[in-house]
Amino acid sequence: MGTAGAGFAAAMLSGGALPAGFGKTVMAQDGSVEFHAATTYLDPGAGGHFNNFVTNAIISQIGPTVWGDILFQPLGMYYWATQEWMPLLAVEWSFIQTGDGAAASPAASAEADEATASPASGAAPAGASETYAMGPINLNADTFEIKLREGANWSDGTPITSQDLVDTLWIRRLMSQTEWKYLDDVVAIDDYTVHCHMALPSTEIERYVIRTASPRPSSVYGEWAQQTRDLFGSGKTMDDPEGKQLLEQFTQFRPETLVCSGAFVIDVDSITNAQLTMPKNEEAWNADQVKFDRVIGFNGETDTISAVVLSKEIDYATHGFAVATENQMMESGIRVVRPPVYSGPAIYLNYAKFPEFADERVRQAMAHAIDRSQNGFISLGESGIGQVYMTGMSDSLVPQWMSEDAIAGLNQYEYDVDKAASLLEEAGWTKDGDIWKTPEGNDAVYELLFPAEYADWSASGQDAAEQLTTFGIQISPRAVTYTQQPIDVNKGNFDLAIRGWGSSTNPHPHYSYTQAFFTHNTLAVNDGGTGMDFPLEQDTAVAGHVNLEELTVRAAEGLDLEAQKSDVTTIAQVFNELLPIVPLFERYGNNAALEGVRVKEWPADDDAIFQNSPYADSIPAMLMYSGWLEPFEG
């Protein structure tokens, strides 16, 4: 592996004693400087693979922390506090008008290094020396134009061109990704210019394309992208047999290796179930900006990684550490940073399996029957804050999108078991001793699935099960390995389950409702199931008859953010009434940020970079790409 970390990982897995001196090495034996990260992945022997568009891909598993973005550079990464971009594989982008009678608008800004905008508030984040922000948006625009960086190469030495981005977006259409509810075509104008035509203009096409659609190489995926273009060009859709067959074939596609655009690549021969090595990709256009020679990735969820962190063998980790582990970290001198995550765990219900869940009063009763503040504190201490507004988006975003009057009208579902009981009685439930019975006369007995290795979600699920059981809805908690649990949910193999609410990856509320209504519902088809099977046509008191798919799309529709606030308010009020999923608490990071071993230092706690969600615009990746993060030279 080229690092002493292999011995530690082996000792951890075998239960043996730790080798002497672990966590003390600053420089590898060959003189290289390393950065040590931790996350989860499936090694090839356990079913992990390199098709990073589908379930159990190694790169998909490692994307949420530092690894994904340093292997596959996005077009740009976002500073959430200042609402600016770090341009990476793209140098500029804009909304332009190309339709009949319109001349193409000029790019909104000049070259990236000339496009620095003033921060929206406070000091600039660490490393934000070159930033990009579009100028005023043409409200009549019908096309999103991207200019790619010339001279950027893949790790195999071939140039990164517009065709790579075009093919990536067409593969995302095959996977029914949400941007295609707004787009109807994506084409290459020349080697470095891409046009995304919007059938339904949306400001969020910027985020979907620049941040989410990190280009993948056409040398690997081009054939599949062409088949997708042919499918839609023939008038077929993903609902037709041809579309379903192509999707099934693609989900079985297994590339032999990775061709990367980022500052690092994976040494395929180094992959074990304990760790892998990512050496510097010298072909990357910005490789010289990154001051580490390689990254060592330690594999494991919280139960495994906690001990590795405490040994000071990890420089940065975003796992939801248990309260006791966090206390040990601080006692041993490991910094804990608390960026907002803008999401948290929620209870998902299987509507196809249990018709009694269709009555929103049942979900509302569950919300009243659980003390969410207790649930958050048991799970994460001061990093677990009980949900207040119950809108499906982060409480911190609510004042930005809703008026004071609209906020005042929200049901906050305070902990109130008497109110919960009243709601169940209104829904036709009856109490028989210590247990509730459904209107059909069945005992209210259910199983709650949660990912075993997620310490915070496990604690949340167990506490919610205990509280609901005390209330009279008997819940049996069951831990399922983190790789299988979301698949079980998507296939409908569950009663209740702990999955995420909100969006830890994007700041616009639209993404929170994509999570609530699509991710484990309509998009479950990508795992061959119907997920929770929640109907997207509903009757509500607050908005009448609604189509939740249309509301979710409308929440990001148009190029005027102010005009979007009305639609965001409506869907937030609808979510608050229906509670299709029941949010529990909002998570803040308790991330380990080790200093003085391999990393010189991290930014101050109040630095604006720590307003980024740690699962979106990766804090260490942005600090690496800017050159701010430096090795320790002790």
ZIJOGI-V846082 format. One record per residue. N is the residue number from 1. RES is the residue in one small letter. PSI is psi in whole degrees, -180 to 180 (999 if undefined). Layout:
n,res,psi
N,RES,PSI
N,RES,PSI
This chain:
n,res,psi
1,m,-17
2,g,17
3,t,149
4,a,-12
5,g,-25
6,a,-38
7,g,-38
8,f,-47
9,a,-42
10,a,-42
11,a,-41
12,m,-46
13,l,-30
14,s,-10
15,g,10
16,g,177
17,a,152
18,l,140
19,p,149
20,a,144
21,g,7
22,f,144
23,g,1
24,k,-16
25,t,126
26,v,-40
27,m,140
28,a,166
29,q,-27
30,d,9
31,g,0
32,s,155
33,v,137
34,e,153
35,f,133
36,h,122
37,a,165
38,a,136
39,t,-156
40,t,144
41,y,161
42,l,125
43,d,162
44,p,-33
45,g,-21
46,a,11
47,g,-1
48,g,150
49,h,-177
50,f,15
51,n,92
52,n,19
53,f,-12
54,v,172
55,t,141
56,n,15
57,a,139
58,i,-47
59,i,-33
60,s,-36
61,q,-31
62,i,-2
63,g,-37
64,p,-18
65,t,-122
66,v,-27
67,w,-48
68,g,-44
69,d,-22
70,i,-11
71,l,-44
72,f,103
73,q,135
74,p,170
75,l,-33
76,g,162
77,m,154
78,y,136
79,y,107
80,w,-36
81,a,-36
82,t,-4
83,q,42
84,e,167
85,w,148
86,m,108
87,p,134
88,l,-94
89,l,-11
90,a,148
91,v,-23
92,e,159
93,w,159
94,s,161
95,f,124
96,i,165
97,q,121
98,t,3
99,g,-176
100,d,132
101,g,7
102,a,133
103,a,143
104,a,129
105,s,150
106,p,160
107,a,146
108,a,-27
109,s,168
110,a,-162
111,e,154
112,a,-40
113,d,-5
114,e,5
115,a,25
116,t,126
117,a,161
118,s,139
119,p,148
120,a,-34
121,s,141
122,g,-169
123,a,156
124,a,146
125,p,157
126,a,133
127,g,-4
128,a,62
129,s,-31
130,e,117
131,t,165
132,y,137
133,a,134
134,m,154
135,g,-167
136,p,140
137,i,133
138,n,110
139,l,-12
140,n,8
141,a,146
142,d,2
143,t,140
144,f,119
145,e,134
146,i,132
147,k,117
148,l,159
149,r,124
150,e,143
151,g,-1
152,a,137
153,n,155
154,w,166
155,s,-17
156,d,7
157,g,-6
158,t,152
159,p,148
160,i,122
161,t,177
162,s,-31
163,q,-34
164,d,-44
165,l,-43
166,v,-47
167,d,-37
168,t,-46
169,l,-34
170,w,-35
171,i,-38
172,r,-29
173,r,-39
174,l,-36
175,m,9
176,s,37
177,q,151
178,t,-27
179,e,-24
180,w,1
181,k,-15
182,y,-34
183,l,155
184,d,-6
185,d,149
186,v,126
187,v,155
188,a,126
189,i,-40
190,d,-168
191,d,-21
192,y,16
193,t,130
194,v,137
195,h,126
196,c,109
197,h,133
198,m,113
199,a,-31
200,l,96
201,p,141
202,s,137
203,t,-28
204,e,-5
205,i,-33
206,e,-51
207,r,-44
208,y,-41
209,v,-51
210,i,-41
211,r,-39
212,t,-36
213,a,59
214,s,124
215,p,140
216,r,154
217,p,134
218,s,-26
219,s,-23
220,v,-42
221,y,-1
222,g,-40
223,e,-41
224,w,-38
225,a,-40
226,q,-40
227,q,-36
228,t,-43
229,r,-41
230,d,-40
231,l,-53
232,f,-32
233,g,-26
234,s,0
235,g,0
236,k,162
237,t,-179
238,m,-12
239,d,-15
240,d,156
241,p,-37
242,e,-39
243,g,-43
244,k,-38
245,q,-43
246,l,-42
247,l,-45
248,e,-42
249,q,-41
250,f,-37
251,t,-16
252,q,-3
253,f,133
254,r,94
255,p,153
256,e,-23
257,t,-176
258,l,136
259,v,115
260,c,157
261,s,-14
262,g,-173
263,a,-10
264,f,161
265,v,168
266,i,130
267,d,100
268,v,-37
269,d,-15
270,s,-10
271,i,123
272,t,-179
273,n,-3
274,a,-39
275,q,171
276,l,165
277,t,136
278,m,97
279,p,163
280,k,136
281,n,99
282,e,-14
283,e,-16
284,a,139
285,w,-27
286,n,25
287,a,-35
288,d,-15
289,q,-29
290,v,129
291,k,10
292,f,145
293,d,-27
294,r,162
295,v,133
296,i,122
297,g,118
298,f,132
299,n,135
300,g,151
301,e,-172
302,t,-40
303,d,-34
304,t,-45
305,i,-24
306,s,-47
307,a,-35
308,v,-40
309,v,-46
310,l,-23
311,s,-3
312,k,33
313,e,-3
314,i,134
315,d,-27
316,y,133
317,a,140
318,t,14
319,h,153
320,g,84
321,f,143
322,a,157
323,v,-42
324,a,-39
325,t,-43
326,e,-42
327,n,-41
328,q,-39
329,m,-49
330,m,-36
331,e,-29
332,s,4
333,g,12
334,i,125
335,r,144
336,v,121
337,v,148
338,r,66
339,p,148
340,p,142
341,v,-18
342,y,22
343,s,-174
344,g,-170
345,p,150
346,a,160
347,i,122
348,y,144
349,l,146
350,n,98
351,y,-29
352,a,-35
353,k,-30
354,f,96
355,p,-22
356,e,-21
357,f,-13
358,a,-24
359,d,118
360,e,-21
361,r,-27
362,v,-45
363,r,-38
364,q,-38
365,a,-42
366,m,-42
367,a,-41
368,h,-27
369,a,-8
370,i,126
371,d,101
372,r,-31
373,s,-43
374,q,-44
375,n,-43
376,g,-43
377,f,-40
378,i,-35
379,s,-44
380,l,13
381,g,-133
382,e,-6
383,s,1
384,g,106
385,i,121
386,g,136
387,q,138
388,v,-59
389,y,-22
390,m,51
391,t,-6
392,g,-12
393,m,166
394,s,138
395,d,-33
396,s,-21
397,l,-22
398,v,-48
399,p,-21
400,q,-22
401,w,-15
402,m,146
403,s,165
404,e,-39
405,d,-42
406,a,-40
407,i,-41
408,a,-26
409,g,-3
410,l,145
411,n,118
412,q,-2
413,y,57
414,e,153
415,y,115
416,d,95
417,v,-27
418,d,-43
419,k,-40
420,a,-44
421,a,-41
422,s,-41
423,l,-42
424,l,-39
425,e,-40
426,e,-32
427,a,2
428,g,10
429,w,155
430,t,154
431,k,128
432,d,95
433,g,-120
434,d,6
435,i,141
436,w,150
437,k,141
438,t,167
439,p,-24
440,e,-2
441,g,7
442,n,145
443,d,139
444,a,82
445,v,122
446,y,164
447,e,139
448,l,117
449,l,139
450,f,155
451,p,121
452,a,-39
453,e,-8
454,y,102
455,a,-40
456,d,-45
457,w,-33
458,s,-47
459,a,-40
460,s,-45
461,g,-42
462,q,-40
463,d,-43
464,a,-40
465,a,-42
466,e,-43
467,q,-43
468,l,-36
469,t,-43
470,t,-36
471,f,-26
472,g,-2
473,i,107
474,q,121
475,i,127
476,s,112
477,p,141
478,r,125
479,a,134
480,v,141
481,t,144
482,y,-26
483,t,-29
484,q,-31
485,q,-45
486,p,-30
487,i,-42
488,d,-41
489,v,-47
490,n,-34
491,k,-5
492,g,16
493,n,64
494,f,161
495,d,-64
496,l,155
497,a,150
498,i,115
499,r,-179
500,g,149
501,w,165
502,g,-166
503,s,117
504,s,5
505,t,-17
506,n,140
507,p,-18
508,h,138
509,p,-26
510,h,-38
511,y,-29
512,s,-36
513,y,-26
514,t,-42
515,q,-46
516,a,-41
517,f,-20
518,f,-47
519,t,-55
520,h,31
521,n,-92
522,t,-32
523,l,-2
524,a,-15
525,v,-27
526,n,-16
527,d,14
528,g,23
529,g,-169
530,t,6
531,g,-136
532,m,-15
533,d,46
534,f,123
535,p,134
536,l,0
537,e,121
538,q,152
539,d,131
540,t,156
541,a,-33
542,v,-27
543,a,10
544,g,-151
545,h,129
546,v,150
547,n,110
548,l,-28
549,e,-46
550,e,-41
551,l,-41
552,t,-43
553,v,-44
554,r,-26
555,a,-23
556,a,11
557,e,146
558,g,169
559,l,12
560,d,108
561,l,-37
562,e,-40
563,a,-26
564,q,-22
565,k,-34
566,s,-44
567,d,-37
568,v,-41
569,t,-43
570,t,-49
571,i,-31
572,a,-42
573,q,-40
574,v,-47
575,f,-45
576,n,-35
577,e,-47
578,l,-34
579,l,60
580,p,-32
581,i,156
582,v,100
583,p,147
584,l,-65
585,f,162
586,e,130
587,r,137
588,y,148
589,g,150
590,n,60
591,n,135
592,a,127
593,a,91
594,l,135
595,e,150
596,g,14
597,v,-67
598,r,-23
599,v,133
600,k,-57
601,e,163
602,w,161
603,p,163
604,a,156
605,d,-33
606,d,9
607,d,143
608,a,-20
609,i,-26
610,f,11
611,q,-11
612,n,141
613,s,132
614,p,-13
615,y,17
616,a,-92
617,d,93
618,s,122
619,i,-51
620,p,-34
621,a,-44
622,m,-38
623,l,-33
624,m,-49
625,y,-30
626,s,-12
627,g,5
628,w,-39
629,l,125
630,e,150
631,p,151
632,f,135
633,e,54
634,g,999
